[in-house]
Amino acid sequence: MSNFGTSGPSDDSLAFLDKGKNKEPRHSLKPMQNSRRLPERLDPFMRGGDGDRLEDISMLRRKLSVVLCAASIFFEGINLSLAGPFFPDEASKKGLSQINIGWVMASMSISSVISLLLLIKILSPKMLKFFYVSGLVWVAVATMIFGYAVHFTDPLHYFIVSLACQVVSGSGVIAIQITSLPIISRLYPDKSTLMTTIFHIAFGFGELCGPFVGNFTIPNLGYQWPFYGCGVIIFSIAILVAILVPSKETNLEEESSNNNSEKFSLVKMIFRPRLLLFLIPEFFLFSSMGYKGAVLTVYLEQNLNVTQNYLGYMFVPFSLAFVLAAPVFGYITKLGLGSFLLVAGEVSAGLIWFLLFLPKVITSLENIYWVLSLQFLCGIALSAILNPHFLLVEKIAIKEGIKNPVEFKTLSTLCFTFIRSTSTSVGAFLFGGYIYDAIGFYYTSMIYGIILTLMAAWEFIYLWREEFLKKLNYITSKYDLEESVDITFLR
């Protein structure tokens, strides 16, 4: 019987107030002022894998998921660090020019940019695991073929196959990078900083181990064998991920319909002025990294007479410094000092490139120890810049009106991947190919020193104008977003 028109509410009409007995109607509104916990349908971190609550996923399965994701990033680092020190030398023996080598080195980054733009359009929360596993398989297969290409004697065939493998690897790497952190963030929603640091350290360790693996296997077994081994291991990880990692992280489509976030395009978001102005200095920073990866091997061989047996070791200080500095800078960022850390890293990066130019004037500085020292400092500077990146993109996203924590954490990952991919391709192809051929290593290094010094000043002014030169903390839940952030900040 209907209760409409009765003098008072019946027990049925008040049933939605009883959380333990009945499901609340979709139209009901629960008072929030006396509760610190959001309704589950509004909290993007409350549900976990396979459509269940987060609490229903065993702790062992969560830990195994973190280990597998970290392992995939570790071997991704090994894979990338194998190509950097050893491919240019092998390609030169095959008869490829420096411009052709630059094309191959840049093709992965170009492919990553294109793949990123496509994946943003088609990626959905339910497809995160599919693209993660697919990316691992693409990288594994392309890595093994990249190693096998050494058997081609014709320079043109070697160039085409190497280029194609780098293109496929670029697509796979981008799929891994934009899906791994969101998958783990939903399993550990209150440990975003820790997970980001773990992945940075895993990648750094991979880059650190890659040269050692190459220096041991290439002279003793052959150029192709480290790529074979790395490909087989990554393929094995893909199988384990498909079996063990939760497959349905969170139904974000429902979350988006129930929150107040503006519907936005991630591609358009990257090109909004406030975010784009922040990312420009990072573009030139990663451009310098792409240039260094393309030409440092050639410089070491031609100017310092470093043989192939020792080329890989020249890249070890960079990765070692990155790994050692990552947890320290992660802790500093967690203390709220990320803005100052970022500016210090930008200033240091500009100074390092000036120091790389210095042996042109003071010839006594042109020795292996000088290069090794600067490689170590470069690793520290890059780690100082990367750690606060995600925090600051998060704050910019909040200023742009994005109020869903999952959305702005995904955006920070996409921004990092997009800028790194586009800039490293420019550094490897334009600076490492044409400009390097025209003016040489030293003057190109001086150009980067000038650019990065100007970008450090740019970054400082930007952070000052946006009022980010103060203590900044991560947002870990929607409650933190609504209760801890001044609503006037969301302009």
ZIJOJO-V496097 format. One line per field, one symbol per residue. ss: DSSP state (H for helix, E for strand, L for the rest). burial: I if it has 16 or more other C-alpha atoms within 10 Angstrom, else O. Layout:
ss: ???
burial: ???
//
This chain:
ss: LLLLLLLLLLLLLLHHHLLLLLLLLLLLLLLLLLLLLLLHHHLLLLELHHHLEHHHLLHHHHHHHHHHHHHHHHHHHHHHHHHHHHHHHHHHHHLLLHHHHHHHHHHHHHHHHHHHHHHHHHLLHHHHHHHHHHHHHHHHHHHHHHHHHHHLLLHHHHHHHHHHHHHHHHHHHHHHHHHHHHHHHHHLLLLHHHHHHHHHHHHHHHHHHHHHHHHHHHHHLLLLHHHHHHHHHHHHHHHHHHHHLLLLLLLHHHHHHHLLLLLLLHHHHHLLHHHHHHHHHHHHHHHHHHHHHHHHHHHHHHHHLLLHHHHHHHHHHHHHHHHHHHHHHHHHHHHHHHHHHHHHHHHHHHHHHHHHHHLLLLHHHLLHHHHHHHHHHHHHHHHHHHHHHHHHHHHHHHHLLLLLHHHHHHHHHHHHHHHHHHHHHHHHHHHHHHHHHHHHHHHHHHHHHHHHHHHHHHHHHHHHHLLLLLLLLLLLLHHHHHHHLLHHHLL
burial: OOOOOOOOOOOOOOOIOOOOOOOOOOOOOOOOOOOOOOOOIIIIIIIIIIOOOIOOIOOOOIOOIIOIIIIIIIIIIIIIIIIIIIIIIOIOOIOIOIIIIIIIIIIIIIIIIIIIOOIOOOIOIIOIIIIIIIIIIIIIIIIIIIIIIIOOOOOOOIIOIIIIIIIIIIIIIIIIIIIIIIIIIIIIIOOIIIIIIIIIIIIIIIIIIIIIIIIOIIOOOOIIIIIIOIIIOIIOIIOOIOOOIIIIIIIIOOIIOOOOOOOOOIIOIIOOOIIOOIIOIIIIIIIIIIIIIIIIIIIIOOOOOIOIOOIIIIIIIIIIIIIIIIIOIIIIIIOIIIIIIIIIIIIIIIIIIIIIIIOOOOOOOIOOOOIIOIIIIIIIIIIIIIIIIIIIIIIIIIIIIIIIIIIIIIIIIIIIIIIIIIIIIIIIIIIIIOOIOOOOIIIIIIOIIOIIIOIIOIIIOIIOOOOIIOOIIIIIIIOOIOOOOOOOOOO
//
